[in-house]
């Protein structure tokens, strides 16, 4: 769904669609710590994170025990397979929803904490809302395409420029029509969104594949060209500049050859986000995207930055998250989420919570 703003400051440096990342792990070093030593742990609402964790369990409990979730080193050894989460999931479901004290005790008793050595960069992504129509009509002429029937996973497909020039033909069909190409581009950066139709109703669309072309963050290009100052790169500033310069916008957007395809989502609760890489709806401010080569999907991860000290769950991945020293926070939907995702760019620390039955007891 998004990624860093300079190069939402660097996705326009980074996710470009929610697909499992490819390539070798960058590795990570972990240091065992006590949960009570984590800054902000005792002040957080672990019950909110537990609700997100239990949603992950709906997938982990029915997956084959040896289903790979990712991870490297001790994270893979202790939490890299679905079966290693069964006991923690059973204990988590037994906690009364909303009971903060019981939720904190659950994590204290059933998990061991490990700090990722070195600083971690936290950025954000969100679920945008755009006006749209399910049929082509005046004011809505930019197609949002379904996955082409001749798309082969892992094989480079048509580029953004070729698709915008009409090369798709009959291999894909529009699932909706947007008001302008900038909205379509920004929706692809996030990987999912809400579409408000002319009658006021809303449909949700989610990632359904990409063209296997390299991701080029246009934020970096815009800074290099002098279109934006380096300290003014955000989702908002990029979108505003593109809409204010329509004759230059398409050529600039075409410099990112990656193109994302969508499907209409059904049955997703309104207060949650679209399904992420783990297959469960994302929880605003309690879900993060990670590089699953290093961090297993489903892992509780405590983030400690200057403005954000919360327990989250790794339920998504992104092409701009490379290695263990970066994470992307799902901010939710709406103006506040857009502002948070567009401007979040902080260094801090990250702590993995691995299920205690499979992890060595940390030192105090």
C-alpha positions as CSV (number, residue, x, y, z in Angstrom):
1,X,0.0,0.0,0.0
2,X,2.4,3.0,0.5
3,X,5.7,3.7,1.7
4,X,8.2,6.4,2.5
5,X,7.8,10.0,1.3
6,X,10.9,11.1,-0.4
7,X,11.7,8.4,-2.5
8,X,4.2,9.0,1.5
9,X,7.5,11.0,1.8
10,X,10.3,8.5,0.2
11,X,6.1,5.7,-1.7
12,X,6.4,8.0,-3.8
13,X,9.6,6.3,-2.5
14,X,8.2,2.9,-1.6
15,X,5.1,0.0,-1.3
16,X,3.5,0.5,-4.7
17,X,1.0,-2.3,-4.0
18,X,0.8,-5.0,-1.4
19,X,2.7,-7.9,-2.7
20,X,5.1,-10.2,-0.9
21,X,8.6,-8.8,-1.3
22,X,11.1,-10.7,-3.3
23,X,14.8,-11.0,-2.9
24,X,17.2,-12.1,-0.1
25,X,16.8,-11.1,3.5
26,X,18.9,-8.3,4.7
27,X,19.3,-10.0,8.1
28,X,18.7,-8.5,11.5
29,X,20.3,-8.6,15.0
30,X,18.0,-9.0,18.0
31,X,18.6,-8.4,21.7
32,X,16.3,-9.9,24.3
33,X,14.6,-7.4,26.7
34,X,11.9,-7.5,29.3
35,X,8.6,-6.1,28.2
36,X,8.5,-3.8,31.2
37,X,11.7,-2.2,29.9
38,X,10.1,-1.1,26.6
39,X,9.4,2.6,26.6
40,X,5.7,3.2,26.7
41,X,4.7,-0.4,27.3
42,X,2.9,0.2,30.5
43,X,1.0,3.2,29.1
44,X,-0.3,1.5,25.9
45,X,-3.7,0.0,25.4
46,X,-2.7,-3.6,24.6
47,X,-6.4,-4.5,24.3
48,X,-6.6,-2.7,21.0
49,X,-3.6,-4.6,19.7
50,X,-5.0,-7.9,21.0
51,X,-8.2,-7.4,18.9
52,X,-5.9,-7.1,15.9
53,X,-3.9,-10.1,16.9
54,X,-7.0,-12.2,17.4
55,X,-8.1,-11.3,13.8
56,X,-4.7,-12.7,12.6
57,X,-5.5,-15.9,14.5
58,X,-8.5,-16.5,12.3
59,X,-6.0,-17.2,9.5
60,X,-3.1,-18.7,11.5
61,X,-5.4,-21.3,13.2
62,X,-6.6,-22.8,9.9
63,X,-3.3,-22.7,8.0
64,X,-1.2,-25.8,7.8
65,X,1.1,-26.0,10.8
66,X,4.2,-25.7,8.6
67,X,2.8,-22.8,6.6
68,X,5.7,-20.3,6.3
69,X,5.1,-16.8,7.6
70,X,8.6,-15.4,6.9
71,X,11.3,-14.3,9.2
72,X,15.0,-14.8,9.6
73,X,17.2,-16.1,12.5
74,X,15.4,-16.5,15.8
75,X,12.3,-14.9,14.5
76,X,12.0,-17.6,11.9
77,X,13.0,-20.4,14.3
78,X,10.5,-19.3,16.9
79,X,7.6,-17.8,15.0
80,X,8.1,-18.5,11.3
81,X,5.4,-21.2,10.9
82,X,1.6,-21.0,11.6
83,X,1.7,-23.9,14.0
84,X,4.0,-21.9,16.4
85,X,1.2,-19.4,17.0
86,X,-1.6,-21.9,18.0
87,X,-1.0,-21.7,21.8
88,X,-0.8,-17.9,21.8
89,X,-3.9,-17.6,19.7
90,X,-5.9,-19.9,22.1
91,X,-4.8,-17.8,25.1
92,X,-5.5,-14.5,23.3
93,X,-9.0,-15.5,22.4
94,X,-9.7,-16.3,26.1
95,X,-9.1,-12.7,27.1
96,X,-12.3,-10.6,27.5
97,X,-12.3,-8.1,24.6
98,X,-11.5,-4.6,25.9
99,X,-10.0,-5.6,29.2
100,X,-6.7,-3.7,29.1
101,X,-5.2,-5.2,32.2
102,X,-6.0,-8.8,31.0
103,X,-4.6,-8.0,27.6
104,X,-1.4,-6.7,29.0
105,X,-1.0,-9.7,31.2
106,X,-1.6,-12.0,28.2
107,X,1.3,-10.4,26.3
108,X,3.5,-10.4,29.4
109,X,2.9,-14.1,30.0
110,X,2.8,-15.5,26.5
111,X,5.5,-13.5,24.7
112,X,9.2,-12.7,24.9
113,X,10.4,-9.4,23.6
114,X,13.4,-8.8,21.4
115,X,14.7,-5.4,20.3
116,X,15.8,-5.0,16.7
117,X,19.3,-3.6,17.1
118,X,19.8,-0.2,15.4
119,X,17.4,2.6,14.5
120,X,14.2,1.9,12.7
121,X,12.3,4.2,10.2
122,X,8.6,4.4,10.7
123,X,6.4,5.7,7.8
124,X,2.7,5.5,7.2
125,X,0.1,4.5,4.6
126,X,-3.7,4.8,4.5
127,X,-6.9,4.0,2.6
128,X,-7.8,7.0,0.4
129,X,-11.3,8.0,-0.7
130,X,-11.9,9.2,-4.2
131,X,-15.1,10.2,-6.1
132,X,-15.8,7.6,-8.8
133,X,-18.4,5.9,-10.9
134,X,-18.9,2.2,-11.8
135,X,-19.7,3.3,-15.4
136,X,-18.0,5.8,-17.7
137,X,-19.9,9.1,-17.6
138,X,-19.2,12.8,-17.8
139,X,-16.6,13.7,-15.2
140,X,-15.5,10.1,-14.7
141,X,-13.3,9.0,-17.6
142,X,-10.1,7.5,-16.1
143,X,-10.4,3.7,-15.8
144,X,-9.4,1.6,-12.8
145,X,-8.5,-1.8,-14.3
146,X,-9.0,-5.3,-13.1
147,X,-6.1,-7.8,-13.3
148,X,-5.4,-8.7,-17.0
149,X,-6.2,-12.3,-17.9
150,X,-2.8,-12.7,-19.6
151,X,-0.8,-11.4,-16.6
152,X,1.8,-14.0,-15.6
153,X,3.1,-13.7,-12.0
154,X,6.8,-12.6,-12.0
155,X,6.9,-11.8,-15.7
156,X,7.2,-8.1,-16.7
157,X,4.0,-6.9,-18.3
158,X,3.0,-3.7,-20.1
159,X,4.4,-0.5,-18.5
160,X,2.3,2.3,-17.1
161,X,2.9,4.4,-20.2
162,X,1.8,1.6,-22.5
163,X,-1.3,0.9,-20.4
164,X,-2.2,4.6,-20.3
165,X,-1.9,4.6,-24.1
166,X,-4.5,1.9,-24.4
167,X,-2.4,-1.2,-24.9
168,X,-4.5,-3.4,-22.5
169,X,-7.2,-3.9,-25.2
170,X,-9.6,-6.6,-24.0
171,X,-7.2,-8.3,-21.6
172,X,-8.6,-6.3,-18.6
173,X,-11.8,-4.4,-17.9
174,X,-12.4,-1.3,-15.9
175,X,-14.0,-2.0,-12.5
176,X,-14.6,1.7,-11.9
177,X,-13.9,5.2,-13.4
178,X,-12.2,8.0,-11.6
179,X,-12.3,11.8,-12.1
180,X,-8.7,12.3,-13.1
181,X,-5.4,10.4,-13.7
182,X,-3.8,11.8,-10.5
183,X,-6.5,10.1,-8.3
184,X,-5.8,6.8,-10.1
185,X,-2.1,7.1,-9.6
186,X,-2.3,8.0,-6.0
187,X,-4.8,5.1,-5.4
188,X,-2.2,2.7,-6.9
189,X,0.5,4.1,-4.6
190,X,-1.7,3.2,-1.6
191,X,-2.9,-0.1,-3.0
192,X,-6.5,0.1,-1.8
193,X,-9.2,2.7,-1.4
194,X,-12.8,3.7,-0.9
195,X,-14.7,5.0,-3.9
196,X,-17.6,7.4,-3.3
197,X,-20.2,7.0,-6.0
198,X,-22.5,9.7,-7.5
199,X,-25.4,8.4,-5.4
200,X,-23.4,8.8,-2.2
201,X,-22.8,5.1,-1.7
202,X,-19.3,3.7,-1.2
203,X,-17.5,0.7,-2.6
204,X,-14.0,-0.5,-1.6
205,X,-11.3,-1.7,-3.9
206,X,-8.2,-3.6,-3.1
207,X,-4.9,-4.7,-4.7
208,X,-5.2,-7.6,-7.2
209,X,-1.8,-7.7,-8.8
210,X,0.8,-5.5,-10.5
211,X,2.6,-5.5,-13.8
212,X,5.9,-6.7,-12.4
213,X,7.7,-3.6,-13.5
214,X,10.2,-1.7,-11.3
215,X,8.8,0.8,-8.8
216,X,10.2,4.3,-9.3
217,X,9.3,6.8,-6.5
218,X,8.3,10.1,-8.3
219,X,8.9,12.1,-5.1
220,X,12.6,11.8,-5.6
221,X,12.3,12.8,-9.2
222,X,10.2,15.9,-8.3
223,X,12.8,17.0,-5.7
224,X,15.7,16.5,-8.2
225,X,13.8,18.5,-10.8
226,X,13.1,21.3,-8.4
227,X,9.3,20.7,-8.5
228,X,9.2,20.2,-4.7
229,X,11.5,21.1,-1.9
230,X,13.1,18.2,-0.1
231,X,11.4,19.2,3.2
232,X,8.0,19.5,1.5
233,X,7.5,16.0,0.1
234,X,4.2,14.4,1.2
235,X,1.2,12.6,-0.2
236,X,-0.6,16.0,-0.1
237,X,2.1,18.0,-1.8
238,X,2.7,15.5,-4.6
239,X,-1.0,15.2,-5.3
240,X,-1.5,18.9,-5.3
241,X,1.5,19.6,-7.6
242,X,0.4,16.9,-10.1
243,X,-3.2,18.3,-10.3
244,X,-1.9,21.9,-10.7
245,X,0.4,20.9,-13.6
246,X,-1.8,18.5,-15.7
247,X,0.3,18.9,-18.9
248,X,3.4,17.7,-17.0
249,X,1.7,15.2,-14.7
250,X,1.2,12.3,-17.0
251,X,4.8,12.2,-18.2
252,X,6.0,12.4,-14.7
253,X,3.7,9.6,-13.5
254,X,4.8,7.5,-16.4
255,X,8.4,7.6,-15.1
256,X,7.1,5.1,-12.5
257,X,6.5,2.1,-14.8
258,X,4.7,0.0,-12.2
259,X,1.0,-0.3,-12.5
260,X,-1.4,-1.8,-10.0
261,X,-4.6,-3.7,-10.7
262,X,-7.7,-3.8,-8.5
263,X,-10.7,-5.8,-7.5
264,X,-13.9,-4.8,-5.7
265,X,-13.9,-5.9,-2.0
266,X,-16.9,-7.3,-0.3
267,X,-17.7,-7.8,3.3
268,X,-15.0,-5.7,4.9
269,X,-16.1,-4.0,8.1
270,X,-16.3,-0.2,7.7
271,X,-14.1,0.4,10.8
272,X,-11.3,-1.7,9.4
273,X,-9.0,-1.5,6.4
274,X,-8.7,-3.8,3.5
275,X,-7.2,-7.3,3.8
276,X,-3.4,-7.2,3.9
277,X,-0.8,-9.8,3.0
278,X,-1.8,-12.0,5.9
279,X,-5.4,-12.1,4.6
280,X,-7.1,-10.3,7.4
281,X,-8.5,-6.7,7.5
282,X,-6.0,-4.1,8.6
283,X,-6.6,-2.3,11.9
284,X,-6.0,1.5,11.9
285,X,-2.9,2.4,13.9
286,X,-2.5,-1.2,15.0
287,X,-1.3,-2.8,11.8
288,X,2.1,-2.4,10.2
289,X,3.6,-3.5,6.9
290,X,7.1,-5.1,7.2
291,X,9.6,-7.0,5.2
292,X,8.5,-10.5,5.9
293,X,11.9,-11.9,4.9
294,X,13.0,-10.6,8.4
295,X,9.8,-10.3,10.4
296,X,7.2,-13.1,10.3
297,X,3.7,-12.1,9.4
298,X,1.4,-12.2,12.5
299,X,4.1,-11.0,14.8
300,X,3.2,-8.4,17.5
301,X,5.6,-5.5,17.1
302,X,6.0,-2.6,19.6
303,X,6.9,0.7,17.9
304,X,8.7,3.4,20.0
305,X,9.2,6.7,18.2
306,X,9.0,10.3,19.4
307,X,5.3,10.5,18.7
308,X,4.1,6.9,18.5
309,X,4.5,4.3,21.3
310,X,2.1,1.4,20.5
311,X,1.8,-2.3,20.1
312,X,1.0,-3.2,16.5
313,X,0.7,-6.5,14.5
314,X,2.7,-7.3,11.3
315,X,-0.2,-8.1,8.9
316,X,1.0,-6.5,5.7
317,X,4.1,-6.2,3.5
318,X,5.3,-3.6,1.0
319,X,7.7,-3.3,-1.9
320,X,9.3,-0.2,-0.3
321,X,10.0,-1.9,3.0
322,X,13.4,-3.5,2.7
323,X,14.9,-5.2,5.7
324,X,14.1,-5.2,9.4
325,X,14.8,-1.5,10.0
326,X,11.7,0.0,8.5
327,X,8.0,-0.4,9.0
328,X,4.9,1.2,7.5
329,X,2.0,2.0,9.8
330,X,-1.6,1.6,8.5
331,X,-3.3,4.9,9.5
332,X,-6.8,4.0,8.5
333,X,-9.1,6.2,6.3
334,X,-10.3,9.8,6.3
335,X,-8.6,13.2,6.6
336,X,-6.8,12.5,9.9
337,X,-5.4,9.2,8.5
338,X,-4.3,10.9,5.3
339,X,-2.5,13.6,7.3
340,X,-0.8,11.0,9.5
341,X,0.3,8.8,6.7
342,X,1.5,11.6,4.5
343,X,3.7,13.1,7.1
344,X,4.9,10.2,9.3
345,X,8.6,9.8,8.9
346,X,10.3,9.1,12.3
347,X,13.2,7.2,13.6
348,X,12.8,5.0,16.6
349,X,13.1,1.5,18.0
350,X,11.1,-1.7,17.2
351,X,10.5,-4.7,19.5
352,X,9.4,-8.1,18.3
353,X,7.1,-10.2,20.6
354,X,7.7,-13.9,19.9
355,X,5.4,-16.6,21.4
356,X,7.0,-17.6,24.6
357,X,6.6,-21.4,24.2
358,X,8.9,-21.2,21.3
359,X,11.3,-18.4,22.5
360,X,14.0,-18.4,25.1
361,X,13.2,-16.5,28.2
362,X,14.7,-13.0,27.9
363,X,16.9,-11.5,30.5
364,X,15.5,-8.7,32.6
